[in-house]
Amino acid sequence: MKKPTVVLSGVAKRYGKVEAVKNVSFTLNEGETVALVGHNGAGKTTLIKLMLGLIRPSGGSINVMGEDPAAGDVAVRKKLGYLPESVAFHAALTGRETIAFYARLKHVGPSNSLELLERVGLGADAADRPVRTYSKGMRQRLGLAQALLGEPRLLLLDEPTSGLDPALRRRFYDLLSELRSKGTTILLSSHALTELEDRADRLLIVNKGVAVADGTMDDLRGLARLPIRVSVKFAAGATVRSFTNGPAAWRVTEDGRLEADVAMVDKIALLKEVTTCPDDIADLQVTEPTLDDLYAHFLGAGKITS
Ligand SMILES: Nc1ncnc2c1ncn2[C@@H]1O[C@H](COP(=O)(O)OP(=O)(O)OP(=O)(O)O)[C@@H](O)[C@H]1O
């Protein structure tokens, strides 16, 4: 059975009159990568700060690795890594000095600082340059190296790939899968929906402080019941058939394909019908709802969990 790293039960957070988080409950398990998504101001950073123990909830309870994170237990803090949304470092310190500084704050040995910097793609040359000479992407990577200090069991990453080019993003996600395979729990707060789609085990969608959906992509697709799109291209010389028996209403696209949107439950029946004469078909595409589609759907719906 999966071991929970974080458990939130009925958590609320008020800032004066603003109800930033309302009755939120979820669990993050060992070795799980969960994407936390929501519009600006939805409450994502507030949830992360609550899990870090930087702020206290106005209601409900939070348990991180068996402890109340706001109790200030050093042993728990050592096992926690955090990358804030905007990373700010002392401009005059080198990358290596920055890591040594954070290692002291976290009470972990700085001995592996160079190895840590190399892991995030900052080599020896960059390690000994002052941070003021770093590009935005290099600062972001330094932030990630700082979050990885002490081999954390829980990583909370707020917009971790902002400022990273596509190659560095790939490298970043490779690093995350390596950590995940070692059992690290990872929470990624991000607006970059397309890159989260294949990388998160689970999605947690928040809207105006409320968790409106929690589940895997497949769970959420099942709950949303959004249609899938089937698109057929006929082979040259094939007689273009019309599929009249199936459940779908077909249309002809500008590039001459036949296209239809059908409910998930009708998918197999439709594909059987379409492929009765396989030699007539040059191409067949089946497109499931994307995370963008699901996100739009759940923001328009009430609370739904798998
Ligand atoms: N210290 C604070 N004092 C008052 N209101 C706050 C404070 N911090 C956050 N809020 C409010 O709480 C709500 C949630 O903010 P939060 O920063 O958690 O959202 P977010 O989902 O992280 O947004 P973004 O995607 O823009 O970073 C917003 O309405 C915000 O204005």
PDBQT file of the ligand as one rigid body, heavy atoms in Angstrom, charges set to zero:
ROOT
HETATM    1  N1  LIG A 401      -0.403  37.475   2.281  1.00  0.00    +0.000 N 
HETATM    2  C1  LIG A 401      -1.595  37.619   1.689  1.00  0.00    +0.000 A 
HETATM    3  N2  LIG A 401      -2.471  38.556   2.154  1.00  0.00    +0.000 NA
HETATM    4  C2  LIG A 401      -3.694  38.705   1.594  1.00  0.00    +0.000 A 
HETATM    5  N3  LIG A 401      -4.139  37.962   0.563  1.00  0.00    +0.000 NA
HETATM    6  C3  LIG A 401      -3.309  37.032   0.063  1.00  0.00    +0.000 A 
HETATM    7  C4  LIG A 401      -2.003  36.812   0.597  1.00  0.00    +0.000 A 
HETATM    8  N4  LIG A 401      -1.416  35.812  -0.117  1.00  0.00    +0.000 NA
HETATM    9  C5  LIG A 401      -2.323  35.424  -1.039  1.00  0.00    +0.000 A 
HETATM   10  N5  LIG A 401      -3.459  36.151  -0.934  1.00  0.00    +0.000 N 
HETATM   11  C6  LIG A 401      -4.690  35.992  -1.748  1.00  0.00    +0.000 C 
HETATM   12  O1  LIG A 401      -5.083  34.633  -1.654  1.00  0.00    +0.000 OA
HETATM   13  C7  LIG A 401      -5.557  34.152  -2.906  1.00  0.00    +0.000 C 
HETATM   14  C8  LIG A 401      -4.737  32.947  -3.350  1.00  0.00    +0.000 C 
HETATM   15  O2  LIG A 401      -3.415  33.382  -3.642  1.00  0.00    +0.000 OA
HETATM   16  P1  LIG A 401      -2.259  32.379  -4.075  1.00  0.00    +0.000 P 
HETATM   17  O3  LIG A 401      -0.985  33.168  -4.141  1.00  0.00    +0.000 OA
HETATM   18  O4  LIG A 401      -2.277  31.197  -3.182  1.00  0.00    +0.000 OA
HETATM   19  O5  LIG A 401      -2.744  31.956  -5.537  1.00  0.00    +0.000 OA
HETATM   20  P2  LIG A 401      -1.959  31.147  -6.690  1.00  0.00    +0.000 P 
HETATM   21  O6  LIG A 401      -2.894  30.087  -7.159  1.00  0.00    +0.000 OA
HETATM   22  O7  LIG A 401      -0.631  30.708  -6.192  1.00  0.00    +0.000 OA
HETATM   23  O8  LIG A 401      -1.801  32.246  -7.819  1.00  0.00    +0.000 OA
HETATM   24  P3  LIG A 401      -0.642  32.425  -8.951  1.00  0.00    +0.000 P 
HETATM   25  O9  LIG A 401      -0.892  31.365  -9.992  1.00  0.00    +0.000 OA
HETATM   26  O10 LIG A 401      -0.938  33.794  -9.464  1.00  0.00    +0.000 OA
HETATM   27  O11 LIG A 401       0.688  32.311  -8.278  1.00  0.00    +0.000 OA
HETATM   28  C9  LIG A 401      -5.491  35.347  -3.852  1.00  0.00    +0.000 C 
HETATM   29  O12 LIG A 401      -6.745  35.967  -3.854  1.00  0.00    +0.000 OA
HETATM   30  C10 LIG A 401      -4.437  36.246  -3.223  1.00  0.00    +0.000 C 
HETATM   31  O13 LIG A 401      -4.667  37.590  -3.556  1.00  0.00    +0.000 OA
ENDROOT
TORSDOF 0
